[in-house]
């Protein structure tokens, strides 16, 4: 137990004592205990030194510190933390901070610091503004580098600029960081799963690369699964989000970013967004509002699989609520519902915006100005080489299979919609354009024909320069898809086995392509049965498994069973004898089996395939003299079914 008197010492009176080291780059201070962290937080003269964790630290006791205020954040404005903190892949857990001040986190604020290789588990952090699990504000004047920091099961609460990792990125490079937990901006809003806001100051260039979040978000304005208010480049990031609004009449809710004024590339969002209340505008699966300033606001090679429910929301889109800038090579597949200005990809486009080479397949539901692709294609906006296929549900004004409303100065060029799946016969609900522009209505057969689109000037080549290819779209139909089109596939082992290689158990699988092979390995006494989906339906019994023709995010389970549970006398149409077998084993099948649809496999008890043959007759003899002694599984596969027999080879 730490004595309360310890907290009465000032930093100037405290002589730092750590578990080792001298604080230099070659001999950093060693942090092995909670007392070491306490010493660091109180020793401002050390905040420009080098530190390394040498053990996991449980900080549960901090909830009793400082009359319930918890841990005192490291760093301040005078001085900042400017040193290096290397977590050395150790974990700090259960740290508690409850303060009514600004700039709250494990670190108060940093300037030119380096923080890396650290895991923060089950932190509870609360402050008024600029609040993050790791740091309140990153990089006041000089760039801070934050890399390979993982935040697990955090709870972060505050009013303004609230982030799962950082409250405010001011001058920082953030890379390879992951956050999971709950983030809430209770008043004032502006919150993100990674950072509340991100921008660049004093000539620095902040950026966010290769990060991910899996978060529950609550807030009132500019809320994003990664960043609430963003003005820095974001690349290669992914988010799984559950977002709900709290109070206030504000907008800009996005699965990745609430309000954006920079470049976002190669990002992906899944999850759900629920927005209630009137005057809740700019709601998007990826971006709430994509703003424009000179050449900023570029969204490229991104996709969204987010379900949006905003019954009173305006300007609601599967990818972006409002686009004022540029969207290229993007798609959205989630169902979208709102009030006015609802679109499968964008709710509202305007201000010389350009949307190129994109598509939407999700269902669209709204009151007025609804379209399968865009609710309102606004003034001076252009949409080129795009299509939609989702069903459109609207009984109000301006409803179209592709666009609800096309304004007088807007353009739709070489765009199409599916007249069979959308339920609409007109591509544009109301066209104010004097040129009376039309969007082509296509059937399944038309969509399945590459020349339909190539003749309209679409560029096929399966590259970033020629982005289109023919493939299986998310709605299951053959349509044009983008060159990077892929789905997230996860593999999970059931009881009685494991999967290899571990590095490939989560894969992004290109549409129509193959995943890396996954091998189901039974533990002793079990055998591999089959692969199932989340509903328990049988998928196949291939082992190892290479998935093909993936059309949605998927999770596949490897099912194992106990060897002793195998029936010795099974299907009367199949005989395997003798058992035990010494030199030869005979497999006899009934004539009802068509040989061209039949195969015979022999596996060891770990699921590894030892032999696979196509029988040439209903009677097959296999020489087993070269097999090691032990228990084997003989599997007869016929079409999509199979039967198994345990056999002992002597």
C-alpha positions as CSV (number, residue, x, y, z in Angstrom):
1,X,0.0,0.0,0.0
2,X,1.3,3.4,-1.0
3,X,1.2,6.1,1.7
4,X,-0.9,9.1,0.9
5,X,2.0,11.2,2.0
6,X,3.9,10.1,-1.1
7,X,1.7,12.3,-3.2
8,X,2.7,15.4,-1.3
9,X,6.2,15.4,-2.7
10,X,6.8,17.7,-5.6
11,X,8.9,16.6,-8.5
12,X,11.7,18.9,-7.5
13,X,12.0,17.2,-4.1
14,X,11.7,13.7,-5.4
15,X,14.9,11.8,-6.1
16,X,14.0,9.3,-8.9
17,X,14.4,5.6,-8.0
18,X,13.6,3.0,-10.6
19,X,14.4,-0.7,-10.9
20,X,17.6,-0.1,-12.8
21,X,19.3,1.8,-15.5
22,X,20.6,5.4,-15.8
23,X,18.1,6.8,-18.3
24,X,20.4,6.9,-21.4
25,X,19.6,5.4,-24.8
26,X,22.0,2.5,-24.2
27,X,21.0,2.1,-20.5
28,X,17.4,3.2,-20.1
29,X,15.6,3.4,-16.8
30,X,13.9,0.1,-16.0
31,X,10.3,0.1,-15.0
32,X,9.2,-3.2,-13.3
33,X,6.8,-2.1,-10.6
34,X,3.8,0.2,-10.1
35,X,6.1,2.2,-7.8
36,X,8.4,2.8,-10.8
37,X,5.4,4.3,-12.7
38,X,4.5,6.5,-9.8
39,X,8.1,7.7,-9.6
40,X,8.1,8.5,-13.3
41,X,4.8,10.5,-13.1
42,X,6.2,12.7,-10.3
43,X,9.8,13.2,-11.7
44,X,9.5,15.9,-14.3
45,X,13.3,16.2,-14.5
46,X,13.3,12.7,-16.0
47,X,10.7,13.3,-18.7
48,X,13.4,13.7,-21.4
49,X,15.0,10.4,-20.6
50,X,14.8,6.8,-22.0
51,X,12.6,4.2,-20.3
52,X,11.8,0.5,-20.8
53,X,9.3,-1.8,-19.2
54,X,10.9,-5.0,-17.9
55,X,7.8,-6.7,-16.6
56,X,4.0,-6.7,-16.7
57,X,2.6,-4.2,-14.2
58,X,-0.9,-4.4,-12.6
59,X,-2.0,-0.9,-11.7
60,X,-5.3,-1.8,-10.0
61,X,-4.3,0.0,-6.9
62,X,-4.4,3.4,-8.7
63,X,-8.1,3.6,-8.2
64,X,-7.4,4.4,-4.5
65,X,-4.8,7.1,-5.2
66,X,-5.2,10.8,-4.9
67,X,-8.6,10.7,-3.2
68,X,-10.2,8.8,-6.1
69,X,-8.5,10.8,-8.9
70,X,-6.2,7.9,-9.6
71,X,-2.9,8.0,-11.5
72,X,-1.3,11.3,-12.1
73,X,-0.6,11.5,-15.9
74,X,3.1,11.7,-17.0
75,X,4.2,15.0,-18.6
76,X,2.8,18.5,-18.6
77,X,3.1,21.7,-20.6
78,X,6.1,22.7,-18.6
79,X,7.8,20.4,-19.2
80,X,6.3,18.0,-21.8
81,X,7.2,14.3,-21.9
82,X,9.9,14.4,-24.6
83,X,11.6,11.1,-23.9
84,X,11.4,7.5,-25.2
85,X,9.1,4.9,-23.6
86,X,9.6,1.4,-24.9
87,X,7.1,-1.1,-23.6
88,X,9.3,-4.0,-24.7
89,X,6.0,-5.9,-25.5
90,X,5.0,-5.9,-21.8
91,X,1.6,-4.9,-20.5
92,X,0.3,-2.3,-18.0
93,X,-3.2,-3.2,-16.8
94,X,-6.1,-1.8,-14.8
95,X,-4.8,1.8,-14.5
96,X,-7.4,4.3,-13.3
97,X,-7.7,8.1,-13.9
98,X,-10.7,10.1,-13.0
99,X,-10.2,13.8,-13.3
100,X,-12.2,16.9,-14.3
101,X,-9.3,18.5,-16.0
102,X,-8.1,18.6,-19.7
103,X,-5.3,16.6,-21.2
104,X,-5.8,13.2,-19.5
105,X,-4.2,9.9,-20.2
106,X,-1.3,7.7,-19.2
107,X,0.7,10.6,-20.6
108,X,-0.7,14.1,-20.2
109,X,1.0,15.5,-23.3
110,X,4.1,14.7,-25.4
111,X,6.4,16.7,-27.6
112,X,8.9,15.0,-29.9
113,X,8.5,11.8,-27.8
114,X,8.7,8.1,-28.9
115,X,6.2,5.6,-27.4
116,X,6.3,2.0,-28.8
117,X,5.9,-1.7,-28.2
118,X,3.3,-1.3,-25.4
119,X,0.0,-2.9,-24.3
120,X,-2.5,-1.1,-22.1
121,X,-5.2,-3.4,-20.8
122,X,-8.5,-2.4,-19.1
123,X,-7.6,1.2,-18.5
124,X,-10.5,3.5,-17.2
125,X,-9.8,7.1,-18.2
126,X,-12.0,10.1,-17.6
127,X,-11.5,13.8,-18.1
128,X,-13.1,16.9,-19.5
129,X,-11.4,17.3,-22.8
130,X,-8.4,16.0,-24.8
131,X,-8.7,12.5,-23.2
132,X,-7.1,9.3,-24.4
133,X,-6.0,6.0,-23.0
134,X,-2.3,6.6,-23.9
135,X,-2.0,10.4,-24.2
136,X,-4.2,13.5,-24.0
137,X,-2.3,15.4,-26.7
138,X,0.4,13.9,-28.9
139,X,3.0,16.3,-30.3
140,X,2.5,19.9,-29.2
141,X,5.3,21.4,-31.4
142,X,7.5,18.5,-32.5
143,X,6.4,15.2,-33.9
144,X,5.7,12.3,-31.5
145,X,6.1,8.8,-32.8
146,X,3.6,6.2,-31.5
147,X,3.9,2.7,-32.9
148,X,2.9,-0.9,-32.0
149,X,0.7,0.2,-29.1
150,X,-2.3,-2.0,-28.3
151,X,-5.1,-0.8,-26.1
152,X,-7.4,-3.6,-24.9
153,X,-10.9,-3.2,-23.3
154,X,-10.5,0.5,-22.5
155,X,-13.2,2.8,-21.1
156,X,-12.6,6.4,-22.1
157,X,-15.1,9.1,-21.1
158,X,-15.0,12.9,-21.6
159,X,-16.6,15.9,-23.2
160,X,-14.5,17.0,-26.2
161,X,-11.8,15.4,-28.2
162,X,-12.0,11.9,-26.8
163,X,-9.9,9.0,-28.3
164,X,-9.3,5.4,-27.6
165,X,-5.6,6.0,-28.0
166,X,-5.1,9.8,-28.1
167,X,-7.4,12.7,-27.4
168,X,-5.8,14.9,-29.9
169,X,-3.1,14.2,-32.5
170,X,-1.4,17.6,-33.1
171,X,2.0,16.5,-34.5
172,X,2.4,12.7,-34.5
173,X,3.1,9.7,-36.6
174,X,0.8,6.9,-35.4
175,X,1.3,3.4,-36.9
176,X,0.5,-0.2,-36.2
177,X,-1.7,0.6,-33.2
178,X,-4.9,-1.2,-32.2
179,X,-7.7,-0.2,-29.8
180,X,-10.7,-2.1,-28.4
181,X,-13.2,-0.8,-25.9
182,X,-15.8,1.9,-25.3
183,X,-15.3,5.6,-26.0
184,X,-17.9,8.2,-25.0
185,X,-18.1,11.9,-25.6
186,X,-20.9,12.9,-23.3
187,X,-21.0,16.6,-24.0
188,X,-19.6,18.6,-26.9
189,X,-18.9,15.4,-28.9
190,X,-15.9,14.9,-31.2
191,X,-14.6,11.5,-30.5
192,X,-12.8,8.7,-32.3
193,X,-11.9,5.1,-31.7
194,X,-8.2,6.0,-32.1
195,X,-8.2,9.8,-31.8
196,X,-10.7,12.5,-31.1
197,X,-9.1,14.8,-33.6
198,X,-6.0,14.6,-35.9
199,X,-4.3,17.5,-37.5
200,X,-0.8,18.9,-38.2
201,X,0.7,21.9,-36.5
202,X,3.8,24.1,-36.9
203,X,4.8,22.7,-40.3
204,X,4.7,19.1,-39.1
205,X,2.9,16.3,-41.0
206,X,0.9,14.0,-38.9
207,X,-0.3,10.7,-40.3
208,X,-2.1,7.5,-39.3
209,X,-1.0,4.2,-40.9
210,X,-1.8,0.5,-40.4
211,X,-4.1,0.9,-37.4
212,X,-7.3,-0.7,-36.4
213,X,-10.1,-0.4,-33.8
214,X,-12.9,-2.5,-32.5
215,X,-15.0,-0.1,-30.5
216,X,-18.3,1.0,-29.2
217,X,-18.8,4.8,-29.7
218,X,-21.2,7.2,-28.1
219,X,-21.3,10.9,-28.8
220,X,-23.2,13.9,-30.2
221,X,-21.1,15.3,-33.1
222,X,-18.2,14.4,-35.3
223,X,-17.9,10.8,-34.2
224,X,-15.7,8.3,-36.1
225,X,-14.6,4.7,-35.4
226,X,-11.0,5.8,-36.0
227,X,-11.0,9.7,-35.8
228,X,-13.7,12.1,-35.0
229,X,-12.4,15.2,-36.8
230,X,-9.6,14.4,-39.3
231,X,-7.1,16.5,-41.2
232,X,-4.3,14.0,-41.7
233,X,-3.6,11.2,-44.2
234,X,-5.0,7.8,-43.2
235,X,-3.9,4.6,-44.9
236,X,-4.4,0.9,-44.4
237,X,-6.8,1.1,-41.4
238,X,-9.8,-1.0,-40.5
239,X,-12.6,-0.5,-38.0
240,X,-15.3,-2.6,-36.5
241,X,-17.8,-0.3,-34.9
242,X,-21.0,0.0,-33.0
243,X,-21.9,3.7,-32.9
244,X,-24.8,5.4,-31.1
245,X,-25.5,9.1,-30.7
246,X,-26.2,10.6,-27.3
247,X,-27.6,14.2,-27.4
248,X,-27.5,17.4,-29.3
249,X,-28.6,18.5,-32.8
250,X,-25.3,18.0,-34.6
251,X,-24.0,15.7,-37.3
252,X,-21.0,14.0,-39.1
253,X,-21.1,10.4,-37.9
254,X,-18.8,8.0,-39.7
255,X,-17.7,4.5,-39.3
256,X,-14.1,5.5,-39.9
257,X,-14.1,9.3,-39.6
258,X,-16.8,11.8,-38.6
259,X,-15.5,14.8,-40.6
260,X,-12.7,14.5,-43.1
261,X,-10.4,17.0,-44.7
262,X,-7.5,14.9,-46.0
263,X,-6.6,11.7,-47.9
264,X,-7.9,8.4,-46.8
265,X,-6.8,5.3,-48.7
266,X,-7.1,1.5,-48.4
267,X,-9.5,1.5,-45.4
268,X,-12.3,-0.8,-44.4
269,X,-15.2,-0.5,-42.0
270,X,-17.8,-3.0,-40.7
271,X,-20.4,-2.8,-38.0
272,X,-23.5,-0.7,-37.3
273,X,-24.5,2.9,-36.7
274,X,-27.7,3.9,-35.0
275,X,-28.6,7.6,-34.9
276,X,-31.8,8.9,-33.3
277,X,-33.3,12.4,-33.0
278,X,-34.0,15.2,-35.4
279,X,-31.5,17.4,-37.2
280,X,-29.0,14.6,-37.2
281,X,-27.2,15.1,-40.6
282,X,-24.2,13.6,-42.5
283,X,-24.1,10.0,-41.5
284,X,-21.9,7.6,-43.5
285,X,-20.6,4.0,-43.2
286,X,-17.0,5.3,-43.8
287,X,-17.2,9.1,-43.6
288,X,-19.8,11.4,-42.2
289,X,-18.7,14.5,-44.1
290,X,-16.0,14.5,-46.7
291,X,-15.0,18.1,-47.0
292,X,-13.1,20.0,-49.7
293,X,-10.2,22.5,-49.4
294,X,-8.0,22.8,-52.5
295,X,-7.1,19.2,-53.2
296,X,-8.0,17.7,-49.8
297,X,-10.8,15.2,-49.1
298,X,-9.8,12.3,-51.3
299,X,-11.3,8.9,-50.4
300,X,-9.7,6.2,-52.4
301,X,-9.8,2.3,-52.5
302,X,-12.0,2.1,-49.5
303,X,-15.2,0.1,-48.7
304,X,-17.9,-0.1,-46.1
305,X,-20.0,-2.9,-44.8
306,X,-22.0,-0.9,-42.2
307,X,-25.7,-1.1,-41.4
308,X,-27.0,2.4,-40.8
309,X,-30.3,3.1,-39.0
310,X,-31.1,6.8,-38.8
311,X,-34.9,7.2,-39.2
312,X,-34.8,11.0,-38.8
313,X,-31.4,11.5,-40.3
314,X,-30.7,13.5,-43.5
315,X,-27.9,13.0,-45.9
316,X,-27.2,9.4,-45.1
317,X,-25.0,7.2,-47.3
318,X,-23.5,3.7,-47.2
319,X,-20.0,5.2,-47.6
320,X,-20.4,8.9,-47.0
321,X,-23.2,11.1,-45.7
322,X,-22.0,14.1,-47.7
323,X,-19.2,14.4,-50.3
324,X,-17.9,17.8,-51.2
325,X,-14.5,16.5,-52.6
326,X,-13.3,13.3,-54.3
327,X,-14.3,9.6,-54.0
328,X,-12.5,7.0,-56.2
329,X,-12.6,3.2,-56.4
330,X,-14.9,2.7,-53.5
331,X,-17.9,0.6,-52.7
332,X,-20.5,0.1,-50.0
333,X,-22.6,-3.0,-49.2
334,X,-24.5,-2.2,-46.0
335,X,-28.2,-1.5,-45.7
336,X,-28.9,2.2,-45.2
337,X,-32.1,3.8,-43.8
338,X,-32.7,7.5,-43.1
339,X,-35.1,10.4,-43.7
340,X,-34.2,12.7,-46.6
341,X,-31.2,12.4,-48.9
342,X,-30.4,8.7,-48.6
343,X,-28.1,6.8,-50.9
344,X,-26.4,3.4,-51.1
345,X,-23.0,5.1,-51.5
346,X,-23.5,8.8,-50.7
347,X,-26.4,10.7,-49.2
348,X,-25.6,14.1,-50.8
349,X,-22.9,15.3,-53.3
350,X,-22.1,18.9,-53.9
351,X,-19.5,21.7,-54.5
352,X,-17.6,20.4,-57.6
353,X,-17.3,16.9,-56.0
354,X,-16.3,14.0,-58.1
355,X,-17.3,10.4,-57.5
356,X,-15.6,7.9,-59.9
357,X,-15.5,4.1,-60.3
358,X,-17.7,3.2,-57.4
359,X,-20.7,1.0,-56.7
360,X,-23.3,0.3,-54.0
361,X,-25.2,-2.9,-53.4
362,X,-27.0,-2.3,-50.1
363,X,-30.7,-1.7,-49.6
364,X,-31.8,1.9,-49.3
365,X,-34.8,3.0,-47.2
366,X,-36.0,6.6,-46.7
367,X,-38.8,9.2,-46.9
368,X,-37.7,11.6,-49.7
369,X,-34.8,12.0,-52.2
370,X,-33.6,8.4,-52.1
371,X,-31.5,6.5,-54.6
372,X,-29.6,3.2,-54.9
373,X,-26.4,5.1,-55.3
374,X,-26.9,8.7,-54.2
375,X,-29.8,10.5,-52.6
376,X,-29.1,13.9,-54.1
377,X,-26.5,14.6,-56.8
378,X,-26.1,18.2,-55.9
379,X,-24.9,21.4,-57.6
380,X,-21.7,21.1,-59.5
381,X,-21.2,17.5,-58.6
382,X,-20.2,14.7,-61.1
383,X,-20.6,11.0,-60.8
384,X,-18.8,8.9,-63.4
385,X,-18.6,5.1,-64.1
386,X,-20.6,4.0,-61.2
387,X,-23.5,1.6,-60.5
388,X,-26.0,0.5,-57.9
389,X,-28.0,-2.7,-57.4
390,X,-29.7,-2.4,-54.0
391,X,-33.4,-2.3,-53.5
392,X,-34.8,1.2,-53.0
393,X,-37.7,1.6,-50.5
394,X,-39.3,5.0,-50.6
395,X,-42.8,6.3,-51.1
396,X,-42.0,10.0,-50.9
397,X,-40.6,12.6,-53.4
398,X,-37.8,11.9,-55.8
399,X,-37.0,8.2,-55.8
400,X,-34.7,6.5,-58.3
401,X,-32.9,3.3,-58.8
402,X,-29.6,5.2,-59.0
403,X,-30.3,8.8,-57.8
404,X,-33.2,10.4,-56.1
405,X,-32.5,14.0,-57.3
406,X,-30.1,15.2,-60.0
407,X,-29.6,19.0,-59.7
408,X,-29.4,21.3,-62.6
409,X,-25.6,21.7,-62.6
410,X,-24.9,18.0,-61.6
411,X,-23.7,15.3,-64.0
412,X,-24.1,11.6,-64.2
413,X,-21.8,10.0,-66.8
414,X,-21.8,6.4,-67.9
415,X,-23.7,5.2,-64.8
416,X,-26.1,2.3,-64.4
417,X,-28.5,0.6,-62.0
418,X,-30.1,-2.8,-61.8
419,X,-33.8,-2.6,-62.7
420,X,-34.5,-6.1,-61.3
421,X,-33.0,-5.9,-57.9
422,X,-33.7,-2.2,-57.2
423,X,-37.4,-2.4,-57.8
424,X,-37.3,0.8,-59.8
425,X,-37.8,1.5,-63.4
426,X,-36.3,5.0,-63.5
427,X,-32.7,5.6,-62.7
428,X,-33.3,9.2,-61.5
429,X,-36.3,10.2,-59.5
430,X,-36.2,13.9,-60.4
431,X,-33.8,15.3,-63.0
432,X,-33.3,19.1,-63.0
433,X,-30.5,18.9,-65.5
434,X,-31.3,20.6,-68.8
435,X,-29.4,17.9,-70.7
436,X,-32.0,15.4,-69.4
437,X,-29.3,13.0,-68.4
438,X,-30.2,9.4,-68.0
439,X,-28.8,6.5,-66.0
440,X,-28.9,3.1,-67.8
441,X,-31.2,0.4,-66.4
442,X,-29.7,-3.1,-66.7
443,X,-30.9,-6.6,-66.2
444,X,-28.9,-9.5,-64.6
445,X,-27.8,-10.5,-68.1
446,X,-26.6,-7.0,-68.9
447,X,-24.6,-6.8,-65.7
448,X,-23.0,-10.1,-66.5
449,X,-21.6,-8.8,-69.7
450,X,-18.3,-6.9,-69.5
451,X,-18.8,-5.3,-72.9
452,X,-21.9,-3.4,-71.5
453,X,-19.5,-1.4,-69.4
454,X,-16.4,-1.4,-71.6
455,X,-18.4,0.1,-74.4
456,X,-19.4,2.9,-72.1
457,X,-15.7,3.7,-71.4
458,X,-15.1,1.8,-68.2
459,X,-11.5,0.6,-67.8
460,X,-11.0,-3.1,-67.2
461,X,-7.6,-4.4,-66.2
462,X,-7.7,-5.3,-62.5
463,X,-5.1,-2.7,-61.6
464,X,-5.2,0.6,-59.8
465,X,-5.0,2.4,-63.1
466,X,-7.6,0.2,-64.8
467,X,-9.7,-0.7,-61.7
468,X,-12.5,-2.8,-63.0
469,X,-12.8,-6.6,-63.3
470,X,-15.7,-9.0,-63.6
471,X,-16.4,-11.0,-60.4
472,X,-19.0,-12.0,-57.9
473,X,-20.4,-8.9,-56.3
474,X,-21.5,-8.7,-52.6
475,X,-25.1,-9.4,-53.6
476,X,-24.1,-12.7,-55.1
477,X,-24.5,-11.7,-58.8
478,X,-21.8,-11.5,-61.4
479,X,-21.0,-7.8,-61.9
480,X,-18.1,-5.5,-62.3
481,X,-16.1,-5.3,-59.1
482,X,-13.0,-3.3,-58.2
483,X,-9.4,-4.6,-58.4
484,X,-8.9,-4.8,-54.6
485,X,-12.4,-6.2,-53.9
486,X,-12.0,-8.5,-50.9
487,X,-13.7,-9.9,-47.9
488,X,-12.6,-10.7,-44.3
489,X,-12.6,-14.5,-43.6
490,X,-11.8,-15.8,-40.2
491,X,-11.1,-19.5,-39.3
492,X,-11.8,-20.9,-35.9
493,X,-11.1,-24.4,-34.5
494,X,-13.8,-26.2,-32.5
495,X,-13.1,-28.4,-29.5
496,X,-10.7,-31.2,-30.2
497,X,-8.3,-29.5,-32.6
498,X,-6.4,-26.5,-33.8
499,X,-5.6,-24.7,-37.0
500,X,-2.4,-24.0,-38.8
501,X,-0.8,-21.7,-39.7
502,X,-1.8,-19.3,-37.0
503,X,-0.6,-16.3,-39.1
504,X,-3.4,-17.0,-41.7
505,X,-6.4,-17.5,-39.4
506,X,-7.7,-14.0,-40.5
507,X,-7.5,-13.3,-44.2
508,X,-8.6,-10.7,-46.7
509,X,-9.8,-12.9,-49.6
510,X,-10.1,-11.3,-53.0
511,X,-13.5,-11.7,-54.6
512,X,-13.5,-14.9,-56.6
513,X,-9.9,-15.7,-55.5
514,X,-8.4,-18.1,-53.0
515,X,-7.3,-17.8,-49.4
516,X,-4.1,-19.3,-48.0
517,X,-4.6,-22.9,-47.1
518,X,-5.8,-23.6,-43.6
519,X,-5.0,-27.1,-42.1
520,X,-7.4,-28.5,-39.4
521,X,-5.3,-30.5,-36.9
522,X,-7.2,-32.8,-34.5
523,X,-5.7,-33.4,-31.1
524,X,-5.1,-36.9,-29.9
525,X,-8.3,-38.9,-29.8
526,X,-10.2,-36.7,-32.2
527,X,-10.6,-36.6,-36.0
528,X,-11.6,-33.7,-38.3
529,X,-15.2,-33.8,-39.5
530,X,-16.0,-30.8,-41.7
531,X,-16.1,-27.0,-42.0
532,X,-19.2,-25.1,-40.9
533,X,-20.5,-21.6,-41.1
534,X,-21.8,-19.5,-38.2
535,X,-25.2,-21.0,-38.7
536,X,-23.9,-24.5,-38.3
537,X,-24.4,-25.4,-41.9
538,X,-21.9,-27.7,-43.5
539,X,-19.6,-26.0,-46.0
540,X,-17.2,-28.7,-47.0
541,X,-14.8,-31.4,-45.6
542,X,-11.7,-30.3,-47.4
543,X,-8.5,-30.4,-45.3
544,X,-6.5,-28.3,-45.8
545,X,-9.1,-25.8,-46.9
546,X,-8.7,-23.2,-49.6
547,X,-11.8,-21.1,-49.9
548,X,-13.1,-19.9,-53.2
549,X,-15.8,-17.5,-54.5
550,X,-16.2,-15.6,-51.3
551,X,-19.1,-13.1,-51.5
552,X,-19.3,-11.8,-47.9
553,X,-17.4,-11.5,-44.7
554,X,-17.3,-15.0,-43.3
555,X,-16.3,-17.1,-40.3
556,X,-15.7,-20.8,-40.8
557,X,-15.5,-23.3,-37.9
558,X,-13.5,-26.6,-38.1
559,X,-15.6,-29.3,-36.5
560,X,-13.9,-32.2,-34.7
561,X,-15.3,-35.4,-33.1
562,X,-14.0,-38.1,-30.8
563,X,-12.6,-41.1,-32.6
564,X,-14.3,-43.5,-30.2
565,X,-17.6,-42.1,-31.3
566,X,-17.2,-43.4,-34.9
567,X,-19.6,-46.2,-35.6
568,X,-17.8,-49.5,-36.5
569,X,-20.7,-50.8,-38.5
570,X,-21.9,-47.9,-40.5
571,X,-23.5,-47.5,-43.9
572,X,-24.3,-50.9,-45.3
573,X,-23.3,-49.7,-48.7
574,X,-19.7,-49.3,-47.7
575,X,-17.4,-52.0,-46.3
576,X,-13.8,-51.6,-45.0
577,X,-12.0,-54.8,-44.0
578,X,-10.1,-56.4,-42.5
579,X,-9.9,-54.3,-39.3
580,X,-7.2,-54.5,-37.9
581,X,-5.4,-54.7,-41.2
582,X,-1.8,-55.8,-41.7
583,X,-0.6,-55.5,-45.3
584,X,-3.8,-54.8,-47.3
585,X,-7.0,-53.0,-46.6
586,X,-10.1,-53.5,-48.8
587,X,-12.7,-50.9,-49.5
588,X,-15.9,-52.1,-51.1
589,X,-18.7,-49.8,-52.2
590,X,-22.2,-50.3,-53.6
591,X,-22.9,-49.8,-57.3
592,X,-25.1,-46.9,-56.4
593,X,-21.9,-44.8,-56.1
594,X,-20.9,-43.1,-59.3
595,X,-17.1,-43.6,-59.5
596,X,-16.5,-40.2,-61.2
597,X,-18.0,-38.5,-58.1
598,X,-16.3,-40.7,-55.5
599,X,-12.9,-40.4,-53.8
600,X,-11.1,-42.3,-51.0
601,X,-8.9,-40.6,-48.5
602,X,-6.7,-42.0,-45.7
603,X,-5.8,-39.6,-42.9
604,X,-3.8,-40.1,-39.7
605,X,-5.5,-39.2,-36.4
606,X,-4.2,-35.6,-36.7
607,X,-6.2,-35.0,-39.9
608,X,-3.2,-35.1,-42.2
609,X,-4.0,-36.6,-45.6
610,X,-1.8,-39.6,-46.2
611,X,-3.4,-40.9,-49.4
612,X,-6.1,-39.8,-51.8
613,X,-7.3,-41.9,-54.8
614,X,-10.1,-42.1,-57.3
615,X,-11.5,-45.7,-57.2
616,X,-11.5,-47.4,-60.6
617,X,-14.1,-50.0,-59.5
618,X,-16.5,-50.7,-56.6
619,X,-13.7,-52.8,-55.1
620,X,-10.4,-51.2,-54.1
621,X,-7.4,-52.7,-52.4
622,X,-4.8,-50.5,-50.8
623,X,-1.3,-51.6,-49.9
624,X,-0.5,-50.4,-46.4
625,X,2.8,-52.1,-45.8
626,X,4.6,-48.7,-46.0
627,X,2.3,-47.1,-43.4
628,X,3.4,-46.8,-39.8
629,X,1.4,-48.7,-37.2
630,X,-1.5,-46.9,-35.6
631,X,-5.0,-45.7,-36.0
632,X,-6.1,-44.2,-39.3
633,X,-9.3,-42.7,-40.7
634,X,-10.6,-44.0,-44.0
635,X,-13.0,-41.4,-45.5
636,X,-15.2,-42.1,-48.5
637,X,-16.3,-38.9,-50.1
638,X,-19.2,-38.9,-52.5
639,X,-20.4,-35.6,-54.1
640,X,-21.0,-33.3,-51.0
641,X,-21.3,-36.1,-48.4
642,X,-18.9,-38.5,-46.8
643,X,-18.7,-41.4,-44.4
644,X,-15.8,-42.3,-42.1
645,X,-14.3,-45.5,-40.7
646,X,-11.6,-45.9,-38.0
647,X,-9.1,-48.6,-39.0
648,X,-6.1,-49.9,-37.1
649,X,-3.0,-50.7,-39.2
650,X,-0.7,-53.4,-37.6
